[in-house]
């Protein structure tokens, strides 16, 4: 069954990759929206994505992961087909809002279905492989989008939306063949209520810390490209090189670096290491404003590698710590809450990052201090209690 879940995650990522790499141009070229309306459509879609995760997780706990995933993929396909034929601000807004509600709800269900019956050691490896596949899928999704951009006709942009919808229909078909393992066993045995994750202060602290640390991915994806174009002599294709390098590092090393993160102390140290690597990367970035183009390029590549390695340690460590805190039978709801950490970061991060780049080199020293602080705070993550469904041996002991 895992192969089918991996296939679903990969296809989902390809479909999303096509949309994300094309969305702004699609709304501009195909729907012919002005910049202000494009920003409004994307902003509302981002906000609605925060609203759907927990209700979707609760639905999966009640009706089963297989059933809910199948319905979600069909609804998402319908939203993308509606997007493909949209011709006004209102129609584009409604279709994007529906797609946005689903965007943060599907991934946790795929993850919980993948690790429903896995031990923590198996779970961290399985989730690492899924992340590698999804990163590769997102990159692959940019290829048909690139073809549409090269053609630069409205029909080509709309065709990409239709292709994404077809992939989501395929995902729904695969989900129908999965075993139904979505109902939480803990609930049947008198375990925690559905709302318990929102009252689990230790887990919410982990979620907030995860969101704070994953700001590094946005700094690399938004801040570094802006800095390269505006403040360095590095060639403009350096921006593409940074994206390719990040994807390659994540795909190649995610599984290897995740090993051992099922141990609490190891996972916590990984979070700290990820924060410190991101801080070091932020300290390197302002140096790229000095020297010739070759020196600038070399320093940008070094910063990108450090940020990418930091991202790997953050993801592995935070996922390992989170899994150790999830009570038995509550993976769906807890994973949905955990993923909201990064979801909130994607909303609040871009304006902070784009504004800070305009402040010059000092802003990067500020980011270095930020990541150092958050990385050190990670060492204060509390040990999971045995009552959460883990034995003391599984949870590890305080460092």
SULWOMO-V330594 format. One record per pair of residues at least 24 apart in sequence whose ideal C-beta (glycine too) atoms are under 6 Angstrom apart, sorted by the first residue. I is the first residue (numbers start at 1). J is the second residue. Records with the same first field share a line. If there is no record, write none. Layout:
I: J  J
//
This chain:
1: 179
4: 174
5: 113  114
6: 133
8: 171  174
9: 110  130  133  134
10: 133  137
11: 167  170  171
12: 171
13: 134  137  138
14: 137  140  141  167
15: 164  167  168
17: 138  141  142
18: 141  144  145  160  164
19: 164
21: 142  145
22: 145  160
26: 157
29: 157
30: 154  157  158
31: 86  92
33: 89
37: 89
41: 92  93  96
44: 97
45: 96  100
46: 347
48: 97  100  101
49: 100  103  104
50: 343
52: 101  105
53: 104  105  336  340
54: 336
56: 105
57: 332  333  336
58: 194
60: 109  182  332
61: 184  194  332
64: 180  182  183
65: 109  113  182
66: 175  178  180
69: 109  175
70: 172  175  176
72: 102  106
73: 168  171  172
74: 172
76: 102  168
77: 165  168  169
80: 161  164  165
81: 165
83: 161
84: 158  161  162
104: 343
108: 335  336  339
111: 335
112: 331  332  335
116: 181
120: 262  323
121: 262
123: 323
124: 258  261  262  320
127: 319
128: 254  255  258
129: 255
131: 254
132: 251  254
135: 247  250  251
136: 251
139: 247
184: 329  330
185: 329
186: 327  328  329  330
191: 329
192: 327  330
197: 333  334  337
202: 382
203: 325
206: 321  322
207: 337  338  341
209: 378
210: 318  341
211: 341  342  344  345
212: 374
213: 275  314  374
214: 342  345
215: 345  349
216: 278  307  310  311
217: 311
218: 349  353
219: 353
220: 307
222: 350  353
223: 353  357
226: 357
227: 357
228: 300
231: 289
232: 288  289  296
233: 293  296
234: 293  296  297  300
238: 297  300
242: 304
245: 304
246: 308
249: 308
253: 312
254: 312
257: 312  316
258: 316
261: 316  317  320
262: 320
263: 396
264: 324  395  396
265: 396  399
267: 317  320  321
268: 379  381
270: 313  316  317
271: 317  318  378
272: 375  378  379
273: 313
274: 310  313  314
275: 371  374  375
276: 375
277: 306  309  310
278: 310  371
279: 368  371  372
280: 306
281: 306  307
282: 364  367  368
283: 368
285: 364
286: 361  364
321: 381
324: 384  390  395
325: 384
327: 388  389
328: 389
//
